[in-house]
Every structure is written in structure tokens, then in C-alpha cells.
Amino acid sequence: MAAGGGDEKTAGPARRTDGAPGKGEDLPYRVEVWSEDYRSVEQTLAMTANGSIGYAAYYEATREYPDRYVVLRHKNRIVARWNPPES
């Protein structure tokens, strides 16, 4: 038997120390800013595992980009969306 306890198992996915998600780490909430023609995601502003942080990022994105379509997603489901005012 090894001095470290032998066959210990980890409780979850390994976290990287550089801030990037490790293999298997799930970041299901995304905040997206769409192109002006609504055809594609122009920029992903945030990816997080926490819904509250995701909503805070979404709320700020609606203030930063008031004339753009902004979406908060949880996996493939739209949780909240901001439609810009019609011109």
C-alpha cells in the first residue's frame, strides 16, 4: 500500500489552476450577443456554472448593448432574451 492512501478517488472533475474549465467541467449558462440581422451569435460574453452570475452578466449585457438582441441560455434553452426597441 502506498503512503498516500492507495486508491483514493476524486469527488468531481479536476479544476485547472489557470482559470480555464477543466475536462468535464460544465458551464451551462451563456450570455450571447447576436448579429444585427439575427442570423448568428456575434459574441459570447459570459459562460458560467451559476445561474445568478449568468443572469447578472445578462442584465449588464442588456445595458451595454441596448440596441442588440441579447440572450441568456441554459444549455440549449433560452432563459431570458432582450429584443432591441424597433427603430
PAKE-734907 format. One record per residue: y, x, z of N, C-alpha, C in turn; residue number from 1; residue in one letter; chain. Coordinates in nm, 2 decimals, always signed. Atoms other than C-alpha are relative to their C-alpha. Layout:
BEGIN
nnorth = Y | neast = X | nup = Z | canorth = Y | caeast = X | caup = Z | cnorth = Y | ceast = X | cup = Z | pos = NUM | code = A | unit = A
...
// end
This chain:
BEGIN
nnorth = -0.12 | neast = +0.08 | nup = +0.00 | canorth = +0.00 | caeast = +0.00 | caup = +0.00 | cnorth = +0.12 | ceast = +0.09 | cup = +0.00 | pos = 1 | code = M | unit = A
nnorth = -0.13 | neast = -0.08 | nup = +0.01 | canorth = +0.35 | caeast = +0.13 | caup = -0.09 | cnorth = +0.08 | ceast = -0.03 | cup = +0.12 | pos = 2 | code = A | unit = A
nnorth = -0.09 | neast = +0.01 | nup = -0.11 | canorth = +0.61 | caeast = +0.19 | caup = +0.17 | cnorth = +0.10 | ceast = -0.12 | cup = -0.01 | pos = 3 | code = A | unit = A
nnorth = -0.10 | neast = +0.11 | nup = +0.02 | canorth = +0.84 | caeast = -0.08 | caup = +0.02 | cnorth = -0.06 | ceast = -0.14 | cup = +0.02 | pos = 4 | code = G | unit = A
nnorth = +0.06 | neast = +0.14 | nup = -0.02 | canorth = +0.60 | caeast = -0.37 | caup = +0.09 | cnorth = -0.09 | ceast = -0.04 | cup = -0.11 | pos = 5 | code = G | unit = A
nnorth = +0.10 | neast = +0.02 | nup = +0.10 | canorth = +0.40 | caeast = -0.35 | caup = -0.22 | cnorth = +0.04 | ceast = -0.10 | cup = -0.11 | pos = 6 | code = G | unit = A
nnorth = -0.01 | neast = +0.10 | nup = +0.11 | canorth = +0.40 | caeast = -0.67 | caup = -0.43 | cnorth = +0.11 | ceast = -0.11 | cup = +0.04 | pos = 7 | code = D | unit = A
nnorth = -0.11 | neast = +0.10 | nup = -0.03 | canorth = +0.74 | caeast = -0.84 | caup = -0.33 | cnorth = +0.04 | ceast = -0.06 | cup = -0.14 | pos = 8 | code = E | unit = A
nnorth = -0.05 | neast = +0.07 | nup = +0.12 | canorth = +0.86 | caeast = -1.10 | caup = -0.58 | cnorth = +0.15 | ceast = -0.03 | cup = +0.02 | pos = 9 | code = K | unit = A
nnorth = -0.14 | neast = +0.03 | nup = -0.01 | canorth = +1.23 | caeast = -1.16 | caup = -0.66 | cnorth = +0.01 | ceast = -0.15 | cup = -0.01 | pos = 10 | code = T | unit = A
nnorth = -0.02 | neast = +0.15 | nup = -0.01 | canorth = +1.37 | caeast = -1.51 | caup = -0.59 | cnorth = +0.05 | ceast = -0.06 | cup = -0.13 | pos = 11 | code = A | unit = A
nnorth = -0.07 | neast = +0.06 | nup = +0.12 | canorth = +1.56 | caeast = -1.55 | caup = -0.92 | cnorth = +0.02 | ceast = +0.11 | cup = -0.10 | pos = 12 | code = G | unit = A
nnorth = -0.03 | neast = -0.10 | nup = +0.10 | canorth = +1.69 | caeast = -1.38 | caup = -1.23 | cnorth = +0.08 | ceast = +0.12 | cup = +0.06 | pos = 13 | code = P | unit = A
nnorth = -0.07 | neast = -0.12 | nup = -0.04 | canorth = +1.82 | caeast = -1.03 | caup = -1.19 | cnorth = +0.15 | ceast = -0.01 | cup = -0.04 | pos = 14 | code = A | unit = A
nnorth = -0.14 | neast = +0.00 | nup = +0.04 | canorth = +2.20 | caeast = -1.00 | caup = -1.19 | cnorth = +0.04 | ceast = +0.14 | cup = -0.03 | pos = 15 | code = R | unit = A
nnorth = -0.06 | neast = -0.13 | nup = +0.04 | canorth = +2.38 | caeast = -0.73 | caup = -1.37 | cnorth = +0.12 | ceast = +0.03 | cup = +0.08 | pos = 16 | code = R | unit = A
nnorth = -0.11 | neast = -0.04 | nup = -0.08 | canorth = +2.64 | caeast = -0.53 | caup = -1.20 | cnorth = +0.13 | ceast = +0.01 | cup = -0.08 | pos = 17 | code = T | unit = A
nnorth = -0.12 | neast = -0.01 | nup = +0.09 | canorth = +2.88 | caeast = -0.52 | caup = -1.50 | cnorth = +0.07 | ceast = -0.13 | cup = -0.02 | pos = 18 | code = D | unit = A
nnorth = -0.07 | neast = +0.13 | nup = +0.01 | canorth = +2.97 | caeast = -0.89 | caup = -1.47 | cnorth = -0.06 | ceast = -0.09 | cup = -0.11 | pos = 19 | code = G | unit = A
nnorth = +0.06 | neast = +0.08 | nup = +0.11 | canorth = +2.77 | caeast = -1.00 | caup = -1.78 | cnorth = -0.12 | ceast = -0.07 | cup = +0.05 | pos = 20 | code = A | unit = A
nnorth = +0.12 | neast = +0.06 | nup = -0.05 | canorth = +2.50 | caeast = -1.25 | caup = -1.73 | cnorth = -0.13 | ceast = +0.07 | cup = -0.04 | pos = 21 | code = P | unit = A
nnorth = +0.13 | neast = -0.06 | nup = +0.02 | canorth = +2.15 | caeast = -1.11 | caup = -1.69 | cnorth = -0.09 | ceast = -0.08 | cup = -0.08 | pos = 22 | code = G | unit = A
nnorth = +0.11 | neast = +0.08 | nup = +0.07 | canorth = +1.84 | caeast = -1.21 | caup = -1.88 | cnorth = -0.04 | ceast = -0.12 | cup = +0.08 | pos = 23 | code = K | unit = A
nnorth = +0.05 | neast = +0.12 | nup = -0.06 | canorth = +1.75 | caeast = -1.56 | caup = -1.80 | cnorth = +0.11 | ceast = -0.07 | cup = +0.09 | pos = 24 | code = G | unit = A
nnorth = -0.10 | neast = +0.06 | nup = -0.08 | canorth = +2.08 | caeast = -1.64 | caup = -1.62 | cnorth = +0.07 | ceast = -0.11 | cup = -0.09 | pos = 25 | code = E | unit = A
nnorth = -0.05 | neast = +0.11 | nup = +0.07 | canorth = +2.21 | caeast = -1.98 | caup = -1.72 | cnorth = +0.14 | ceast = -0.03 | cup = +0.03 | pos = 26 | code = D | unit = A
nnorth = -0.14 | neast = +0.04 | nup = -0.01 | canorth = +2.57 | caeast = -2.06 | caup = -1.79 | cnorth = +0.03 | ceast = -0.13 | cup = -0.08 | pos = 27 | code = L | unit = A
nnorth = +0.00 | neast = +0.13 | nup = +0.08 | canorth = +2.56 | caeast = -2.43 | caup = -1.90 | cnorth = +0.13 | ceast = -0.06 | cup = -0.03 | pos = 28 | code = P | unit = A
nnorth = -0.13 | neast = +0.06 | nup = +0.02 | canorth = +2.93 | caeast = -2.52 | caup = -1.87 | cnorth = +0.08 | ceast = +0.09 | cup = -0.09 | pos = 29 | code = Y | unit = A
nnorth = -0.08 | neast = -0.08 | nup = +0.09 | canorth = +3.15 | caeast = -2.41 | caup = -2.16 | cnorth = +0.13 | ceast = -0.08 | cup = -0.03 | pos = 30 | code = R | unit = A
nnorth = -0.13 | neast = +0.06 | nup = +0.05 | canorth = +3.52 | caeast = -2.48 | caup = -2.25 | cnorth = +0.03 | ceast = +0.06 | cup = -0.13 | pos = 31 | code = V | unit = A
nnorth = -0.02 | neast = -0.04 | nup = +0.14 | canorth = +3.58 | caeast = -2.48 | caup = -2.62 | cnorth = +0.13 | ceast = -0.05 | cup = -0.05 | pos = 32 | code = E | unit = A
nnorth = -0.12 | neast = +0.05 | nup = +0.08 | canorth = +3.90 | caeast = -2.50 | caup = -2.83 | cnorth = -0.05 | ceast = +0.00 | cup = -0.15 | pos = 33 | code = V | unit = A
nnorth = +0.04 | neast = +0.02 | nup = +0.13 | canorth = +3.83 | caeast = -2.64 | caup = -3.17 | cnorth = +0.11 | ceast = +0.03 | cup = -0.10 | pos = 34 | code = W | unit = A
nnorth = -0.10 | neast = -0.03 | nup = +0.10 | canorth = +4.00 | caeast = -2.56 | caup = -3.50 | cnorth = +0.08 | ceast = -0.13 | cup = -0.03 | pos = 35 | code = S | unit = A
nnorth = -0.10 | neast = +0.11 | nup = +0.02 | canorth = +4.29 | caeast = -2.78 | caup = -3.61 | cnorth = -0.07 | ceast = -0.11 | cup = -0.09 | pos = 36 | code = E | unit = A
nnorth = +0.07 | neast = +0.10 | nup = +0.09 | canorth = +4.06 | caeast = -2.96 | caup = -3.87 | cnorth = -0.12 | ceast = -0.05 | cup = +0.06 | pos = 37 | code = D | unit = A
nnorth = +0.12 | neast = +0.05 | nup = -0.08 | canorth = +3.79 | caeast = -3.03 | caup = -3.60 | cnorth = -0.13 | ceast = +0.03 | cup = -0.06 | pos = 38 | code = Y | unit = A
nnorth = +0.13 | neast = -0.03 | nup = +0.06 | canorth = +3.52 | caeast = -2.86 | caup = -3.80 | cnorth = -0.08 | ceast = +0.10 | cup = +0.07 | pos = 39 | code = R | unit = A
nnorth = +0.07 | neast = -0.10 | nup = -0.07 | canorth = +3.43 | caeast = -2.57 | caup = -3.58 | cnorth = +0.07 | ceast = +0.04 | cup = +0.13 | pos = 40 | code = S | unit = A
nnorth = -0.06 | neast = -0.05 | nup = -0.12 | canorth = +3.48 | caeast = -2.41 | caup = -3.24 | cnorth = +0.07 | ceast = +0.13 | cup = -0.04 | pos = 41 | code = V | unit = A
nnorth = -0.08 | neast = -0.12 | nup = +0.03 | canorth = +3.76 | caeast = -2.16 | caup = -3.28 | cnorth = -0.01 | ceast = +0.11 | cup = +0.11 | pos = 42 | code = E | unit = A
nnorth = +0.01 | neast = -0.09 | nup = -0.11 | canorth = +3.73 | caeast = -2.01 | caup = -2.93 | cnorth = -0.07 | ceast = -0.06 | cup = +0.12 | pos = 43 | code = Q | unit = A
nnorth = +0.06 | neast = +0.04 | nup = -0.13 | canorth = +3.52 | caeast = -2.04 | caup = -2.62 | cnorth = +0.07 | ceast = +0.07 | cup = +0.11 | pos = 44 | code = T | unit = A
nnorth = -0.09 | neast = -0.06 | nup = -0.10 | canorth = +3.75 | caeast = -1.99 | caup = -2.33 | cnorth = -0.07 | ceast = +0.03 | cup = +0.13 | pos = 45 | code = L | unit = A
nnorth = +0.07 | neast = -0.02 | nup = -0.13 | canorth = +3.50 | caeast = -2.01 | caup = -2.04 | cnorth = -0.14 | ceast = -0.04 | cup = -0.01 | pos = 46 | code = A | unit = A
nnorth = +0.14 | neast = +0.03 | nup = -0.02 | canorth = +3.13 | caeast = -2.01 | caup = -1.96 | cnorth = -0.03 | ceast = +0.03 | cup = +0.14 | pos = 47 | code = M | unit = A
nnorth = +0.02 | neast = -0.02 | nup = -0.14 | canorth = +3.02 | caeast = -2.07 | caup = -1.61 | cnorth = -0.13 | ceast = -0.09 | cup = +0.04 | pos = 48 | code = T | unit = A
nnorth = +0.11 | neast = +0.08 | nup = -0.05 | canorth = +2.73 | caeast = -2.20 | caup = -1.40 | cnorth = +0.05 | ceast = -0.11 | cup = +0.09 | pos = 49 | code = A | unit = A
nnorth = -0.06 | neast = +0.09 | nup = -0.10 | canorth = +2.96 | caeast = -2.40 | caup = -1.17 | cnorth = +0.08 | ceast = -0.11 | cup = -0.07 | pos = 50 | code = N | unit = A
nnorth = -0.08 | neast = +0.10 | nup = +0.06 | canorth = +3.09 | caeast = -2.74 | caup = -1.28 | cnorth = +0.14 | ceast = -0.01 | cup = +0.04 | pos = 51 | code = G | unit = A
nnorth = -0.14 | neast = +0.00 | nup = -0.04 | canorth = +3.40 | caeast = -2.72 | caup = -1.07 | cnorth = +0.09 | ceast = +0.10 | cup = -0.06 | pos = 52 | code = S | unit = A
nnorth = -0.07 | neast = -0.11 | nup = +0.07 | canorth = +3.50 | caeast = -2.39 | caup = -1.22 | cnorth = +0.02 | ceast = -0.04 | cup = -0.15 | pos = 53 | code = I | unit = A
nnorth = -0.01 | neast = +0.04 | nup = +0.13 | canorth = +3.43 | caeast = -2.53 | caup = -1.56 | cnorth = +0.11 | ceast = -0.10 | cup = -0.02 | pos = 54 | code = G | unit = A
nnorth = -0.11 | neast = +0.10 | nup = +0.01 | canorth = +3.65 | caeast = -2.83 | caup = -1.50 | cnorth = +0.14 | ceast = +0.06 | cup = +0.02 | pos = 55 | code = Y | unit = A
nnorth = -0.13 | neast = -0.07 | nup = -0.02 | canorth = +3.93 | caeast = -2.61 | caup = -1.37 | cnorth = +0.04 | ceast = +0.07 | cup = -0.13 | pos = 56 | code = A | unit = A
nnorth = -0.03 | neast = -0.07 | nup = +0.12 | canorth = +3.91 | caeast = -2.40 | caup = -1.68 | cnorth = +0.04 | ceast = -0.10 | cup = -0.12 | pos = 57 | code = A | unit = A
nnorth = -0.03 | neast = +0.10 | nup = +0.10 | canorth = +3.91 | caeast = -2.71 | caup = -1.90 | cnorth = +0.14 | ceast = -0.06 | cup = +0.02 | pos = 58 | code = Y | unit = A
nnorth = -0.13 | neast = +0.06 | nup = -0.03 | canorth = +4.21 | caeast = -2.86 | caup = -1.72 | cnorth = +0.11 | ceast = +0.10 | cup = -0.04 | pos = 59 | code = Y | unit = A
nnorth = -0.10 | neast = -0.10 | nup = +0.04 | canorth = +4.40 | caeast = -2.54 | caup = -1.77 | cnorth = +0.01 | ceast = +0.02 | cup = -0.15 | pos = 60 | code = E | unit = A
nnorth = +0.00 | neast = -0.01 | nup = +0.15 | canorth = +4.30 | caeast = -2.52 | caup = -2.14 | cnorth = +0.08 | ceast = -0.12 | cup = -0.06 | pos = 61 | code = A | unit = A
nnorth = -0.07 | neast = +0.11 | nup = +0.05 | canorth = +4.44 | caeast = -2.87 | caup = -2.19 | cnorth = +0.15 | ceast = +0.02 | cup = +0.01 | pos = 62 | code = T | unit = A
nnorth = -0.15 | neast = -0.03 | nup = -0.02 | canorth = +4.78 | caeast = -2.74 | caup = -2.06 | cnorth = +0.04 | ceast = +0.11 | cup = -0.09 | pos = 63 | code = R | unit = A
nnorth = -0.03 | neast = -0.11 | nup = +0.09 | canorth = +4.76 | caeast = -2.42 | caup = -2.26 | cnorth = +0.00 | ceast = -0.03 | cup = -0.15 | pos = 64 | code = E | unit = A
nnorth = +0.01 | neast = +0.04 | nup = +0.14 | canorth = +4.66 | caeast = -2.59 | caup = -2.58 | cnorth = +0.02 | ceast = -0.15 | cup = -0.02 | pos = 65 | code = Y | unit = A
nnorth = -0.02 | neast = +0.15 | nup = +0.00 | canorth = +4.81 | caeast = -2.94 | caup = -2.57 | cnorth = -0.01 | ceast = -0.06 | cup = -0.14 | pos = 66 | code = P | unit = A
nnorth = +0.00 | neast = +0.06 | nup = +0.14 | canorth = +4.81 | caeast = -2.98 | caup = -2.95 | cnorth = -0.14 | ceast = +0.03 | cup = -0.06 | pos = 67 | code = D | unit = A
nnorth = +0.13 | neast = -0.03 | nup = +0.05 | canorth = +4.44 | caeast = -2.88 | caup = -2.99 | cnorth = -0.11 | ceast = -0.09 | cup = +0.07 | pos = 68 | code = R | unit = A
nnorth = +0.12 | neast = +0.07 | nup = -0.05 | canorth = +4.10 | caeast = -3.05 | caup = -2.94 | cnorth = -0.07 | ceast = +0.09 | cup = +0.10 | pos = 69 | code = Y | unit = A
nnorth = +0.07 | neast = -0.08 | nup = -0.11 | canorth = +3.95 | caeast = -2.91 | caup = -2.61 | cnorth = -0.11 | ceast = -0.07 | cup = +0.06 | pos = 70 | code = V | unit = A
nnorth = +0.12 | neast = +0.06 | nup = -0.05 | canorth = +3.60 | caeast = -2.98 | caup = -2.49 | cnorth = -0.06 | ceast = +0.08 | cup = +0.12 | pos = 71 | code = V | unit = A
nnorth = +0.09 | neast = -0.06 | nup = -0.10 | canorth = +3.41 | caeast = -2.92 | caup = -2.17 | cnorth = -0.14 | ceast = -0.05 | cup = -0.02 | pos = 72 | code = L | unit = A
nnorth = +0.14 | neast = +0.03 | nup = +0.02 | canorth = +3.04 | caeast = -2.91 | caup = -2.23 | cnorth = -0.09 | ceast = +0.04 | cup = +0.12 | pos = 73 | code = R | unit = A
nnorth = +0.11 | neast = -0.04 | nup = -0.08 | canorth = +2.74 | caeast = -2.91 | caup = -2.01 | cnorth = -0.13 | ceast = +0.00 | cup = -0.09 | pos = 74 | code = H | unit = A
nnorth = +0.11 | neast = -0.02 | nup = +0.10 | canorth = +2.46 | caeast = -2.77 | caup = -2.23 | cnorth = +0.05 | ceast = -0.06 | cup = -0.13 | pos = 75 | code = K | unit = A
nnorth = -0.04 | neast = +0.06 | nup = +0.13 | canorth = +2.49 | caeast = -2.99 | caup = -2.54 | cnorth = +0.08 | ceast = -0.13 | cup = +0.02 | pos = 76 | code = N | unit = A
nnorth = -0.07 | neast = +0.13 | nup = -0.03 | canorth = +2.66 | caeast = -3.29 | caup = -2.37 | cnorth = +0.15 | ceast = +0.02 | cup = +0.03 | pos = 77 | code = R | unit = A
nnorth = -0.14 | neast = -0.01 | nup = -0.02 | canorth = +3.03 | caeast = -3.34 | caup = -2.38 | cnorth = +0.03 | ceast = -0.07 | cup = +0.14 | pos = 78 | code = I | unit = A
nnorth = -0.04 | neast = +0.05 | nup = -0.13 | canorth = +3.16 | caeast = -3.39 | caup = -2.02 | cnorth = +0.14 | ceast = -0.06 | cup = +0.00 | pos = 79 | code = V | unit = A
nnorth = -0.14 | neast = +0.04 | nup = +0.01 | canorth = +3.53 | caeast = -3.42 | caup = -2.10 | cnorth = +0.06 | ceast = +0.06 | cup = -0.13 | pos = 80 | code = A | unit = A
nnorth = -0.07 | neast = -0.04 | nup = +0.12 | canorth = +3.75 | caeast = -3.39 | caup = -2.40 | cnorth = +0.14 | ceast = -0.04 | cup = +0.00 | pos = 81 | code = R | unit = A
nnorth = -0.14 | neast = +0.03 | nup = +0.02 | canorth = +4.12 | caeast = -3.37 | caup = -2.48 | cnorth = +0.03 | ceast = -0.01 | cup = -0.15 | pos = 82 | code = W | unit = A
nnorth = -0.04 | neast = +0.02 | nup = +0.13 | canorth = +4.24 | caeast = -3.52 | caup = -2.80 | cnorth = +0.15 | ceast = +0.02 | cup = -0.01 | pos = 83 | code = N | unit = A
nnorth = -0.15 | neast = -0.02 | nup = +0.01 | canorth = +4.59 | caeast = -3.40 | caup = -2.90 | cnorth = +0.07 | ceast = -0.13 | cup = -0.05 | pos = 84 | code = P | unit = A
nnorth = -0.07 | neast = +0.12 | nup = +0.05 | canorth = +4.85 | caeast = -3.66 | caup = -2.95 | cnorth = +0.02 | ceast = +0.00 | cup = -0.15 | pos = 85 | code = P | unit = A
nnorth = -0.01 | neast = +0.00 | nup = +0.15 | canorth = +4.88 | caeast = -3.78 | caup = -3.31 | cnorth = +0.15 | ceast = +0.02 | cup = -0.03 | pos = 86 | code = E | unit = A
nnorth = -0.13 | neast = -0.03 | nup = +0.04 | canorth = +5.18 | caeast = -3.65 | caup = -3.49 | cnorth = +0.07 | ceast = -0.10 | cup = -0.08 | pos = 87 | code = S | unit = A
// end
